[in-house]
Amino acid sequence: MSKIPAFTSTITRIRIIDAARDWLGTPYVHQASAKGAGCDCLGLVRGVWRALYGGEPEIPPAYTPDWNERRWKAAGGEEALLDAARRNMTARDDLAFEPGDVLIFRVSPDGPAKHCGIATAPERFIHAYAGRAVVEGWLSPWWRRRLAGVFVFPGAEE
């Protein structure tokens, strides 16, 4: 069961994007979620959630860089990242998104969803780039073809 927070202030799309941009330049560190020190893609989304709500809805278990591929194959296609997003956010059924939405991708078209970021404009998103840092980049056709899910933060104004 999700631990959706009580809202003490309005969650606007601008506020979500500003919180994500605060992480720009944070070095990529697998399984971390510390602004300025290091994070991975999930750590970025977790950090933005904490900035918006003060805590996290759930803490992910320890995972290796290939954790989702191994679990996905062993569990017959289990989608751990998508399932966690569904428990804690509102899914958009048509994969259309707005700035401030969480985007989840399949890096391999026939593999599990294992990468995420936050849309900042119709053609841009912020994500933790493996081996580099948190960047705001172009949502290229390569990324768009791999979009597996779009989610809205709880209470975000439409």
DSSP file (Angstrom, degrees, kcal/mol; ACC not computed):
  #  RESIDUE AA STRUCTURE BP1 BP2  ACC     N-H-->O    O-->H-N    N-H-->O    O-->H-N    TCO  KAPPA ALPHA  PHI   PSI    X-CA   Y-CA   Z-CA
    1    1 A M              0   0    0      0, 0.0     2,-0.1     0, 0.0    87,-0.1   0.000 360.0 360.0 360.0 132.2    0.0    0.0    0.0
    2    2 A S        -     0   0    0     85,-0.3     2,-0.6     1,-0.1    56,-0.1  -0.356 360.0-141.4 -69.3 146.5    1.4    3.4   -1.0
    3    3 A K        -     0   0    0     54,-0.3    -1,-0.1    -2,-0.1    85,-0.1  -0.550  27.4-174.8-104.6  64.5    2.2    5.9    1.7
    4    4 A I        -     0   0    0     -2,-0.6     3,-0.1     1,-0.1    52,-0.0  -0.427  25.2-120.4 -63.6 128.8    0.9    8.9   -0.2
    5    5 A P        -     0   0    0      0, 0.0     2,-0.4     0, 0.0    -1,-0.1  -0.244  17.8-105.9 -73.2 157.7    1.7   12.0    1.8
    6    6 A A        -     0   0    0     47,-0.1     2,-0.5     1,-0.1     0, 0.0  -0.666  43.0-119.3 -74.5 135.9   -0.7   14.6    3.2
    7    7 A F        +     0   0    0     -2,-0.4     3,-0.1     1,-0.2    46,-0.1  -0.689  37.0 171.4 -88.2 123.3   -0.3   17.7    1.1
    8    8 A T  S    S+     0   0    0     -2,-0.5     2,-0.3     1,-0.2    -1,-0.2   0.594  72.3  16.8-101.9 -15.5    0.8   20.8    2.9
    9    9 A S  S    S-     0   0    0     43,-0.2    -1,-0.2     0, 0.0     2,-0.2  -0.961  95.3 -79.1-149.1 166.1    1.3   22.9   -0.2
   10   10 A T        -     0   0    0     -2,-0.3     2,-0.9    -3,-0.1   146,-0.1  -0.445  33.3-142.0 -71.4 135.3    0.4   22.8   -3.8
   11   11 A I  B     -a  156   0A   0    144,-0.6   146,-2.4    -2,-0.2     2,-0.2  -0.853  29.3-179.0 -97.4 101.8    2.4   20.5   -6.1
   12   12 A T     >  -     0   0    0     -2,-0.9     4,-2.0   144,-0.2     5,-0.1  -0.634  39.5-119.5 -98.8 160.1    2.8   22.4   -9.3
   13   13 A R  H  > S+     0   0    0     -2,-0.2     4,-2.5     1,-0.2     5,-0.2   0.858 116.5  55.1 -65.3 -35.2    4.6   21.2  -12.4
   14   14 A I  H  > S+     0   0    0      1,-0.2     4,-2.9     2,-0.2    -1,-0.2   0.915 106.8  50.6 -62.8 -42.5    7.0   24.2  -12.1
   15   15 A R  H  > S+     0   0    0      2,-0.2     4,-2.2     1,-0.2    -2,-0.2   0.895 110.2  49.7 -63.2 -40.1    7.8   23.1   -8.6
   16   16 A I  H  X S+     0   0    0     -4,-2.0     4,-2.2     2,-0.2    -2,-0.2   0.942 113.3  45.8 -62.3 -48.2    8.5   19.5   -9.8
   17   17 A I  H  X S+     0   0    0     -4,-2.5     4,-2.8     1,-0.2    -2,-0.2   0.913 112.1  51.0 -64.1 -43.4   10.8   20.8  -12.6
   18   18 A D  H  X S+     0   0    0     -4,-2.9     4,-1.4     1,-0.2    -1,-0.2   0.909 109.9  50.6 -60.0 -41.8   12.6   23.2  -10.3
   19   19 A A  H  < S+     0   0    0     -4,-2.2     4,-0.3    -5,-0.2    -1,-0.2   0.902 112.3  47.0 -63.6 -40.2   13.2   20.3   -7.8
   20   20 A A  H >< S+     0   0    0     -4,-2.2     3,-1.7     1,-0.2     4,-0.3   0.909 108.5  54.4 -67.2 -41.6   14.6   18.1  -10.6
   21   21 A R  H >< S+     0   0    0     -4,-2.8     3,-1.5     1,-0.3    -1,-0.2   0.771  94.1  69.9 -65.7 -24.5   16.8   20.9  -11.9
   22   22 A D  T 3< S+     0   0    0     -4,-1.4    -1,-0.3     1,-0.3    -2,-0.2   0.734  96.7  55.1 -61.2 -20.4   18.3   21.3   -8.4
   23   23 A W  T X  S+     0   0    0     -3,-1.7     3,-2.5    -4,-0.3   111,-0.4   0.529  76.7 127.6 -90.6  -7.9   19.9   17.9   -9.1
   24   24 A L  T <  S+     0   0    0     -3,-1.5   111,-0.2     1,-0.3   104,-0.1  -0.224  75.9  20.0 -54.1 135.4   21.6   18.9  -12.4
   25   25 A G  T 3  S+     0   0    0    109,-2.7    -1,-0.3     1,-0.3   110,-0.1   0.259  83.6 141.9  88.0 -11.8   25.3   18.1  -12.3
   26   26 A T    <   -     0   0    0     -3,-2.5   108,-2.1     1,-0.1    -1,-0.3  -0.468  58.8-111.6 -61.6 127.3   25.0   15.5   -9.5
   27   27 A P  B     -B  133   0B   0      0, 0.0    12,-1.9     0, 0.0     2,-0.5  -0.228  29.6-103.1 -62.3 149.8   27.4   12.7  -10.4
   28   28 A Y  B     +c   39   0C   0    104,-2.0     2,-0.4    10,-0.2    12,-0.2  -0.632  47.7 167.7 -73.8 122.1   26.1    9.4  -11.4
   29   29 A V    >   -     0   0    0     10,-1.8     3,-1.9    -2,-0.5    14,-0.1  -0.960  38.6-115.0-137.4 118.3   26.4    6.9   -8.5
   30   30 A H  T 3  S-     0   0    0     -2,-0.4     3,-0.1     1,-0.3    10,-0.0  -0.264  94.2  -0.7 -55.9 132.3   24.6    3.6   -8.8
   31   31 A Q  T 3  S+     0   0    0      1,-0.2    -1,-0.3    33,-0.1     2,-0.2   0.488 103.1 124.3  68.4   9.4   21.9    3.2   -6.1
   32   32 A A    <   -     0   0    0     -3,-1.9     8,-1.5     2,-0.1    -1,-0.2  -0.558  39.1-175.4 -95.3 162.6   22.5    6.6   -4.5
   33   33 A S  E     +D   39   0C   0      6,-0.2     2,-0.5    -2,-0.2     6,-0.2  -0.337  37.6 126.4-153.2  61.1   20.1    9.4   -3.9
   34   34 A A  E >>  -D   38   0C   0      4,-2.9     4,-3.0   -11,-0.0     3,-1.7  -0.939  58.4-125.8-128.0 107.7   22.1   12.4   -2.5
   35   35 A K  T 34 S+     0   0    0     -2,-0.5   -12,-0.1     1,-0.3   -11,-0.1  -0.253  94.5   5.4 -54.5 128.8   21.8   15.7   -4.3
   36   36 A G  T 34 S+     0   0    0    -13,-0.2    -1,-0.3     1,-0.1     3,-0.1   0.070 128.6  62.5  85.3 -24.7   25.2   17.0   -5.3
   37   37 A A  T <4 S-     0   0    0     -3,-1.7     2,-0.2     1,-0.2    -2,-0.2   0.827 113.4 -54.8-100.8 -41.7   27.0   13.9   -4.1
   38   38 A G  E  <  + D   0  34C   0     -4,-3.0    -4,-2.9   -12,-0.1     2,-0.3  -0.743  51.6 165.3 165.3 146.5   25.6   11.1   -6.4
   39   39 A C  E     -cD  28  33C   0    -12,-1.9   -10,-1.8    -6,-0.2    -6,-0.2  -0.978  22.9-136.3-162.7 163.4   22.5    9.4   -7.7
   40   40 A D     >  -     0   0    0     -8,-1.5     4,-2.0    -2,-0.3     5,-0.1  -0.519  52.5 -81.6-109.2-172.4   21.2    7.1  -10.4
   41   41 A C  H  > S+     0   0    0     87,-0.3     4,-1.7     1,-0.2     5,-0.1   0.911 132.4  44.6 -62.9 -42.3   17.9    7.6  -12.3
   42   42 A L  H  > S+     0   0    0      1,-0.2     4,-2.7     2,-0.2    -1,-0.2   0.892 110.3  55.9 -67.4 -38.3   15.8    6.2   -9.5
   43   43 A G  H  > S+     0   0    0    -11,-0.2     4,-2.3     1,-0.2    -2,-0.2   0.850 104.9  53.7 -61.2 -34.8   17.7    8.1   -6.9
   44   44 A L  H  X S+     0   0    0     -4,-2.0     4,-2.3     2,-0.2    -1,-0.2   0.952 110.8  44.4 -63.1 -50.3   16.9   11.3   -8.8
   45   45 A V  H  X S+     0   0    0     -4,-1.7     4,-2.5     1,-0.2    -2,-0.2   0.907 113.5  51.5 -63.0 -41.1   13.1   10.6   -8.8
   46   46 A R  H  X S+     0   0    0     -4,-2.7     4,-2.4     1,-0.2    -1,-0.2   0.908 109.8  50.2 -60.8 -41.6   13.3    9.6   -5.1
   47   47 A G  H  X S+     0   0    0     -4,-2.3     4,-2.0     2,-0.2    -2,-0.2   0.884 110.1  48.9 -65.8 -39.1   15.1   12.9   -4.4
   48   48 A V  H  X S+     0   0    0     -4,-2.3     4,-2.0     2,-0.2    -1,-0.2   0.916 109.7  53.1 -65.6 -42.0   12.5   15.0   -6.2
   49   49 A W  H  X S+     0   0    0     -4,-2.5     4,-2.9     1,-0.2     5,-0.4   0.936 109.0  49.3 -56.9 -46.9    9.8   13.1   -4.3
   50   50 A R  H  X S+     0   0    0     -4,-2.4     4,-2.4     1,-0.2    -1,-0.2   0.889 109.1  52.4 -61.6 -38.8   11.5   13.9   -1.0
   51   51 A A  H  < S+     0   0    0     -4,-2.0    -1,-0.2     1,-0.2    -2,-0.2   0.861 116.6  40.0 -64.4 -34.5   11.7   17.6   -2.0
   52   52 A L  H  < S+     0   0    0     -4,-2.0    -2,-0.2    -3,-0.1    -1,-0.2   0.874 134.0  16.7 -80.7 -39.1    8.0   17.6   -2.8
   53   53 A Y  H  < S-     0   0    0     -4,-2.9    -3,-0.2     2,-0.3    -2,-0.2   0.547  93.6-119.7-118.3 -11.7    6.6   15.6    0.1
   54   54 A G  S  < S+     0   0    0     -4,-2.4     2,-0.3    -5,-0.4    -4,-0.2   0.287  86.7  33.1  90.0 -11.9    9.3   15.4    2.8
   55   55 A G  S    S-     0   0    0     -6,-0.3    -2,-0.3    -9,-0.0    -1,-0.2  -0.860  84.9 -93.8-155.4-172.7    9.7   11.6    2.7
   56   56 A E        -     0   0    0     -2,-0.3     3,-0.1     1,-0.1   -10,-0.0  -0.887  15.6-137.9-117.4 148.9    9.5    8.6    0.4
   57   57 A P  S    S-     0   0    0      0, 0.0     2,-0.3     0, 0.0   -54,-0.3   0.830  89.0  -9.4 -72.8 -30.4    6.5    6.3   -0.3
   58   58 A E        -     0   0    0    -56,-0.1   -56,-0.0    -3,-0.0    30,-0.0  -0.966  66.1-124.1-161.7 151.9    8.8    3.2   -0.2
   59   59 A I        -     0   0    0     -2,-0.3    -3,-0.0    -3,-0.1     0, 0.0  -0.888  31.4-127.3-102.3 127.1   12.5    2.5   -0.1
   60   60 A P        -     0   0    0      0, 0.0     3,-0.1     0, 0.0     2,-0.0  -0.381  25.4-111.7 -71.1 151.4   13.7    0.2   -2.9
   61   61 A P        -     0   0    0      0, 0.0     0, 0.0     0, 0.0     0, 0.0  -0.303  49.8 -74.6 -70.9 165.7   15.7   -2.9   -1.9
   62   62 A A        -     0   0    0     -2,-0.0     2,-0.3     1,-0.0   -31,-0.0  -0.321  61.1-175.9 -57.6 144.6   19.4   -3.0   -2.8
   63   63 A Y        -     0   0    0     -3,-0.1    -1,-0.0   -33,-0.0     5,-0.0  -0.994  22.6-133.9-147.5 151.2   19.9   -3.6   -6.5
   64   64 A T    >   -     0   0    0     -2,-0.3     3,-2.2     1,-0.1     4,-0.3  -0.555  41.9 -97.7 -95.6 166.3   22.8   -4.2   -9.0
   65   65 A P  T 3  S+     0   0    0      0, 0.0     3,-0.2     0, 0.0    -1,-0.1   0.813 128.0  38.2 -56.2 -29.4   23.1   -2.4  -12.3
   66   66 A D  T 3> S+     0   0    0      1,-0.2     4,-2.0     2,-0.1     3,-0.5   0.206  82.8 118.0-103.3  16.2   21.5   -5.4  -14.1
   67   67 A W  H <> S+     0   0    0     -3,-2.2     4,-2.5     1,-0.2     5,-0.2   0.858  73.6  49.5 -51.8 -43.3   19.0   -6.2  -11.3
   68   68 A N  H  > S+     0   0    0     -4,-0.3     4,-2.6    -3,-0.2    -1,-0.2   0.863 108.2  52.1 -72.5 -34.1   15.9   -5.6  -13.4
   69   69 A E  H  > S+     0   0    0     -3,-0.5     4,-2.4     2,-0.2     5,-0.2   0.949 113.2  44.8 -64.2 -46.3   17.0   -7.8  -16.3
   70   70 A R  H  X S+     0   0    0     -4,-2.0     4,-2.5     2,-0.2    -2,-0.2   0.935 117.9  43.1 -64.0 -46.5   17.7  -10.7  -14.0
   71   71 A R  H  X S+     0   0    0     -4,-2.5     4,-2.7    -5,-0.2     7,-0.4   0.905 112.6  54.4 -64.6 -40.8   14.5  -10.3  -12.0
   72   72 A W  H  <>S+     0   0    0     -4,-2.6     5,-3.8    -5,-0.2     6,-0.6   0.928 113.3  40.8 -60.8 -47.1   12.5   -9.8  -15.2
   73   73 A K  H ><5S+     0   0    0     -4,-2.4     3,-1.1     3,-0.2    -1,-0.2   0.926 117.5  47.8 -67.1 -44.8   13.7  -13.0  -16.7
   74   74 A A  H 3<5S+     0   0    0     -4,-2.5    -2,-0.2     1,-0.2    -1,-0.2   0.838 114.8  45.6 -66.0 -33.5   13.4  -15.0  -13.5
   75   75 A A  T 3<5S-     0   0    0     -4,-2.7    -1,-0.2    -5,-0.2    -2,-0.2   0.278 117.4-107.9 -96.3  11.2    9.9  -13.7  -12.8
   76   76 A G  T < 5S-     0   0    0     -3,-1.1    -3,-0.2     1,-0.2    -4,-0.1   0.873  88.6 -28.3  68.8  36.4    8.6  -14.2  -16.3
   77   77 A G  S   <S+     0   0    0     -5,-3.8    -1,-0.2    -6,-0.2    -5,-0.2   0.661  82.5 172.7 100.3  19.0    8.5  -10.5  -17.2
   78   78 A E        -     0   0    0     -6,-0.6     2,-0.7    -7,-0.4    -1,-0.2  -0.352  23.0-149.3 -59.0 138.2    7.9   -8.8  -13.8
   79   79 A E     >  +     0   0    0      1,-0.2     4,-2.9    33,-0.1     5,-0.2  -0.728  22.7 171.8-113.5  78.9    8.1   -5.1  -14.1
   80   80 A A  H  > S+     0   0    0     -2,-0.7     4,-2.2     1,-0.2     5,-0.2   0.891  77.5  45.4 -58.5 -45.6    9.5   -3.9  -10.8
   81   81 A L  H  > S+     0   0    0     32,-0.5     4,-2.1     2,-0.2    -1,-0.2   0.938 116.7  44.2 -67.7 -46.4   10.1   -0.3  -11.7
   82   82 A L  H  > S+     0   0    0     31,-0.2     4,-2.5     1,-0.2    -2,-0.2   0.901 112.8  52.7 -63.9 -40.2    6.7    0.1  -13.5
   83   83 A D  H  X S+     0   0    0     -4,-2.9     4,-1.8     2,-0.2    -2,-0.2   0.909 109.2  48.9 -63.3 -41.5    4.9   -1.7  -10.6
   84   84 A A  H  X S+     0   0    0     -4,-2.2     4,-1.2    -5,-0.2    -1,-0.2   0.912 111.1  50.3 -64.2 -41.7    6.4    0.7   -8.0
   85   85 A A  H  X S+     0   0    0     -4,-2.1     4,-2.1     1,-0.2     3,-0.5   0.916 109.2  51.8 -61.6 -42.3    5.4    3.7  -10.1
   86   86 A R  H  < S+     0   0    0     -4,-2.5    -1,-0.2     1,-0.2    -2,-0.2   0.844 107.6  53.0 -63.3 -33.7    1.9    2.4  -10.4
   87   87 A R  H  < S+     0   0    0     -4,-1.8   -85,-0.3    -5,-0.2    -1,-0.2   0.803 122.7  26.9 -69.7 -27.8    1.7    1.9   -6.6
   88   88 A N  H  < S+     0   0    0     -4,-1.2     2,-0.3    -3,-0.5    -2,-0.2   0.526 120.1  36.6-118.6  -8.2    2.7    5.5   -5.9
   89   89 A M  S  < S-     0   0    0     -4,-2.1     2,-0.5    -5,-0.1    64,-0.2  -0.832  82.1 -95.8-137.6 173.6    1.7    7.7   -8.8
   90   90 A T  E     -E  152   0D   0     62,-2.0    62,-2.8    -2,-0.3     2,-0.2  -0.854  38.9-136.9 -96.3 125.0   -1.1    8.1  -11.3
   91   91 A A  E     -E  151   0D   0     -2,-0.5     2,-0.6    60,-0.2    60,-0.2  -0.556   4.0-139.0 -80.5 143.3   -0.4    6.4  -14.7
   92   92 A R  E >   -E  150   0D   0     58,-2.9     3,-0.8    -2,-0.2    58,-0.5  -0.920  12.8-153.5 -97.1 122.7   -1.2    8.1  -17.9
   93   93 A D  T 3  S+     0   0    0     -2,-0.6    -1,-0.1     1,-0.2    -2,-0.0   0.794  86.4  48.9 -69.7 -30.0   -2.7    5.4  -20.2
   94   94 A D  T 3  S-     0   0    0      2,-0.1    -1,-0.2     1,-0.0     3,-0.1   0.372 102.9-119.7 -97.8   5.7   -1.8    6.9  -23.6
   95   95 A L    <   +     0   0    0     -3,-0.8     2,-0.2     1,-0.3    -2,-0.1   0.535  68.7 137.9  64.3   8.4    2.0    7.7  -22.9
   96   96 A A        -     0   0    0     54,-0.1     2,-0.3     1,-0.0    -1,-0.3  -0.604  34.8-170.3 -75.1 146.0    1.2   11.3  -23.6
   97   97 A F        -     0   0    0     -2,-0.2    55,-0.0    -3,-0.1     6,-0.0  -0.929  20.8-151.2-139.9 162.9    3.1   13.5  -21.0
   98   98 A E    >   -     0   0    0     -2,-0.3     3,-2.1    21,-0.1    21,-0.2  -0.876  47.7 -75.1-124.7 159.7    3.4   17.0  -19.7
   99   99 A P  T 3  S+     0   0    0      0, 0.0    21,-0.2     0, 0.0     3,-0.1  -0.323 121.3  34.8 -54.0 135.2    6.3   18.8  -18.1
  100  100 A G  T 3  S+     0   0    0     19,-3.2    53,-0.4     1,-0.4     2,-0.2   0.245  89.4 123.6  99.7 -11.3    6.7   17.4  -14.6
  101  101 A D    <   -     0   0    0     -3,-2.1    18,-2.6    51,-0.1     2,-0.5  -0.503  65.1-116.9 -80.5 152.5    5.6   13.9  -15.4
  102  102 A V  E     -GF 118 151D   0     49,-3.0    49,-2.5    16,-0.2     2,-0.4  -0.778  27.9-156.0 -88.6 130.0    7.9   10.9  -14.6
  103  103 A L  E     -GF 117 150D   0     14,-2.7    14,-2.0    -2,-0.5     2,-0.4  -0.906   5.1-163.6-109.3 133.4    8.9    9.0  -17.7
  104  104 A I  E     -GF 116 149D   0     45,-2.7    44,-3.4    -2,-0.4    45,-1.6  -0.967  11.9-166.0-121.3 135.6    9.9    5.3  -17.6
  105  105 A F  E     -GF 115 147D   0     10,-3.1     9,-2.2    -2,-0.4    10,-1.5  -0.828  26.5-135.7-123.7 153.5   11.9    3.7  -20.4
  106  106 A R  E     -G  113   0D   0     40,-2.7     7,-0.2    -2,-0.3    -2,-0.0  -0.953  16.9-164.5 -99.3 111.8   12.9    0.3  -21.7
  107  107 A V  S    S+     0   0    0     -2,-0.7    -1,-0.2     5,-0.5     6,-0.1   0.912  86.0  42.6 -65.1 -40.5   16.6    0.7  -22.6
  108  108 A S  S >  S-     0   0    0      4,-0.4     3,-2.5     1,-0.1    -1,-0.2  -0.929  89.2-135.6-102.8 126.6   16.3   -2.6  -24.6
  109  109 A P  T 3  S+     0   0    0      0, 0.0    -1,-0.1     0, 0.0    -2,-0.1   0.788 105.8  39.1 -54.8 -28.9   13.0   -2.7  -26.6
  110  110 A D  T 3  S+     0   0    0      2,-0.1    -3,-0.0    -3,-0.0     0, 0.0   0.195 108.4  79.8-106.3  16.8   12.5   -6.3  -25.5
  111  111 A G  S <  S-     0   0    0     -3,-2.5   -42,-0.1     1,-0.2     3,-0.1  -0.470  88.0 -72.0-111.8-175.0   13.7   -5.9  -22.0
  112  112 A P        -     0   0    0      0, 0.0    -5,-0.5     0, 0.0    -4,-0.4  -0.320  52.8 -94.7 -75.4 159.2   12.3   -4.6  -18.7
  113  113 A A  E     +G  106   0D   0     -7,-0.2   -32,-0.5     1,-0.1    -7,-0.3  -0.623  59.3 151.4 -69.5 127.7   11.6   -1.0  -17.9
  114  114 A K  E     +     0   0D   0     -9,-2.2     2,-0.3    -2,-0.4    -8,-0.2   0.319  42.9  66.3-147.4   9.4   14.8    0.2  -16.1
  115  115 A H  E     +G  105   0D   0    -10,-1.5   -10,-3.1   -74,-0.1     2,-0.3  -0.987  52.8 178.7-136.1 147.4   15.4    3.9  -16.7
  116  116 A C  E     +G  104   0D   0     -2,-0.3    12,-0.5   -12,-0.2     2,-0.3  -0.965   7.2 159.8-145.5 162.2   13.5    6.9  -15.6
  117  117 A G  E     -G  103   0D   0    -14,-2.0   -14,-2.7    -2,-0.3     2,-0.5  -0.914  37.3 -98.8-162.4-175.0   13.5   10.7  -15.7
  118  118 A I  E     -GH 102 126D   0      8,-2.5     8,-2.6    -2,-0.3   -16,-0.2  -0.983  31.7-125.0-126.3 124.5   11.3   13.8  -15.4
  119  119 A A  E     + H   0 125D   0    -18,-2.6   -19,-3.2    -2,-0.5     6,-0.3  -0.407  27.8 174.5 -65.7 138.3    9.9   15.6  -18.4
  120  120 A T  E     -     0   0D   0      4,-2.2     5,-0.2     1,-0.5    -1,-0.1   0.547  68.6  -5.3-118.1 -17.5   10.7   19.4  -18.5
  121  121 A A  E >  S- H   0 124D   0      3,-1.4     3,-1.2   -23,-0.1    -1,-0.5  -0.935  88.9 -80.8-163.2 172.4    9.3   20.3  -21.9
  122  122 A P  T 3  S+     0   0    0      0, 0.0   -25,-0.1     0, 0.0    -3,-0.0   0.802 131.1  24.8 -56.8 -28.1    7.7   18.5  -24.8
  123  123 A E  T 3  S+     0   0    0     15,-0.0    16,-3.2    -4,-0.0     2,-0.3   0.181 115.6  70.8-121.7  16.4   11.2   17.5  -26.2
  124  124 A R  E <   +HI 121 138D   0     -3,-1.2    -4,-2.2    14,-0.3    -3,-1.4  -0.959  47.0 172.1-138.0 153.0   13.3   17.6  -23.0
  125  125 A F  E     -HI 119 137D   0     12,-2.1    12,-2.8    -2,-0.3     2,-0.4  -0.988  27.0-125.8-153.6 158.5   13.8   15.6  -19.8
  126  126 A I  E     +HI 118 136D   0     -8,-2.6    -8,-2.5    -2,-0.3     2,-0.3  -0.903  40.3 151.3-106.5 133.2   16.1   15.3  -16.8
  127  127 A H  E     - I   0 135D   0      8,-2.2     8,-2.6    -2,-0.4     2,-0.8  -0.981  50.9-100.2-154.2 161.7   17.7   12.0  -16.0
  128  128 A A  E     - I   0 134D   0    -12,-0.5     2,-0.6    -2,-0.3   -87,-0.3  -0.800  39.0-145.5 -87.6 114.2   20.8   10.6  -14.4
  129  129 A Y    >   -     0   0    0      4,-2.7     3,-2.6    -2,-0.8  -101,-0.2  -0.723  22.3-113.7 -88.2 115.4   23.1    9.6  -17.2
  130  130 A A  T 3  S+     0   0    0     -2,-0.6     3,-0.1     1,-0.3    -1,-0.1  -0.185  98.9  10.8 -53.4 130.6   25.1    6.4  -16.4
  131  131 A G  T 3  S+     0   0    0      1,-0.2    -1,-0.3  -103,-0.0    -2,-0.0   0.394 132.4  48.1  82.7  -3.3   28.8    7.1  -16.1
  132  132 A R  S <  S-     0   0    0     -3,-2.6  -104,-2.0     1,-0.2     2,-0.3   0.341  94.9 -83.2-128.7-100.0   28.2   10.9  -16.2
  133  133 A A  B     -B   27   0B   0   -106,-0.3    -4,-2.7    -3,-0.1     2,-0.5  -0.925  53.2 -56.0-163.8-179.6   25.8   13.0  -14.1
  134  134 A V  E     +I  128   0D   0   -108,-2.1  -109,-2.7  -111,-0.4     2,-0.3  -0.678  65.1 174.8 -74.8 125.9   22.2   14.3  -13.9
  135  135 A V  E     -I  127   0D   0     -8,-2.6    -8,-2.2    -2,-0.5     2,-0.6  -0.899  36.6-131.6-132.1 157.7   21.6   16.1  -17.2
  136  136 A E  E     +I  126   0D   0     -2,-0.3   -10,-0.2   -10,-0.2     2,-0.2  -0.970  47.9 161.8-107.8 118.0   18.7   17.8  -19.0
  137  137 A G  E     -I  125   0D   0    -12,-2.8   -12,-2.1    -2,-0.6     2,-0.3  -0.712  41.3 -71.8-133.8 179.8   18.7   16.5  -22.5
  138  138 A W  E     -I  124   0D   0     -2,-0.2     2,-1.7   -14,-0.2   -14,-0.3  -0.540  33.9-134.6 -75.8 133.1   16.8   16.0  -25.7
  139  139 A L        -     0   0    0    -16,-3.2    -1,-0.1    -2,-0.3   -15,-0.1  -0.640  41.9-169.5 -86.4  78.4   14.0   13.5  -25.6
  140  140 A S     >  -     0   0    0     -2,-1.7     4,-2.6     1,-0.1     5,-0.2  -0.036  38.7 -99.3 -68.8 168.6   15.1   12.1  -28.9
  141  141 A P  H  > S+     0   0    0      0, 0.0     4,-2.4     0, 0.0     5,-0.2   0.856 123.9  61.3 -56.8 -34.2   13.3    9.6  -31.1
  142  142 A W  H  > S+     0   0    0      1,-0.2     4,-0.6     2,-0.2    -3,-0.1   0.946 109.5  40.1 -57.4 -49.3   15.5    6.9  -29.6
  143  143 A W  H >4 S+     0   0    0      1,-0.2     3,-1.2     2,-0.2     4,-0.4   0.921 112.7  55.3 -65.7 -44.6   14.1    7.7  -26.1
  144  144 A R  H >< S+     0   0    0     -4,-2.6     3,-1.2     1,-0.3    -1,-0.2   0.872 103.7  54.6 -59.2 -38.2   10.5    8.1  -27.3
  145  145 A R  H 3< S+     0   0    0     -4,-2.4    -1,-0.3     1,-0.2    -2,-0.2   0.742 110.0  48.9 -66.1 -21.1   10.5    4.7  -28.9
  146  146 A R  T << S+     0   0    0     -3,-1.2   -40,-2.7    -4,-0.6     2,-0.3   0.374  76.4 129.0-100.7   3.3   11.5    3.2  -25.6
  147  147 A L  E <   + F   0 105D   0     -3,-1.2   -42,-0.3    -4,-0.4     3,-0.1  -0.444  24.5 168.8 -63.7 122.2    8.9    5.0  -23.4
  148  148 A A  E     +     0   0D   0    -44,-3.4     2,-0.3     1,-0.3   -43,-0.2   0.604  59.9   4.0-111.1 -18.8    7.1    2.3  -21.3
  149  149 A G  E     - F   0 104D   0    -45,-1.6   -45,-2.7   -54,-0.1     2,-0.4  -0.964  50.0-153.9-167.5 149.0    5.2    4.4  -18.9
  150  150 A V  E     -EF  92 103D   0    -58,-0.5   -58,-2.9    -2,-0.3     2,-0.3  -0.998  21.4-174.1-129.4 132.0    4.2    8.0  -17.9
  151  151 A F  E     -EF  91 102D   0    -49,-2.5   -49,-3.0    -2,-0.4     2,-0.4  -0.960  17.5-141.7-134.4 146.2    3.3    8.9  -14.3
  152  152 A V  E     -E   90   0D   0    -62,-2.8   -62,-2.0    -2,-0.3   -51,-0.1  -0.890  28.6-115.6-106.6 131.8    2.0   11.9  -12.5
  153  153 A F    >   -     0   0    0     -2,-0.4     3,-1.9   -53,-0.4   -64,-0.1  -0.365  48.1 -89.4 -59.9 143.7    3.2   12.8   -9.0
  154  154 A P  T 3  S+     0   0    0      0, 0.0    -1,-0.1     0, 0.0     3,-0.1  -0.313 110.5   9.0 -57.8 133.3    0.3   12.6   -6.5
  155  155 A G  T 3  S+     0   0    0      1,-0.3  -144,-0.6    -3,-0.1     2,-0.2   0.466  86.3 154.3  78.7   0.9   -1.5   15.9   -6.1
  156  156 A A  B <   -a   11   0A   0     -3,-1.9    -1,-0.3  -146,-0.1  -144,-0.2  -0.428  48.5-115.3 -65.1 132.5    0.2   17.5   -9.1
  157  157 A E              0   0    0   -146,-2.4  -144,-0.2    -2,-0.2    -1,-0.1  -0.455 360.0 360.0 -68.6 137.1   -1.9   20.3  -10.6
  158  158 A E              0   0    0     -2,-0.2    -1,-0.1  -146,-0.1    -2,-0.1   0.449 360.0 360.0 -81.2 360.0   -3.1   19.5  -14.1
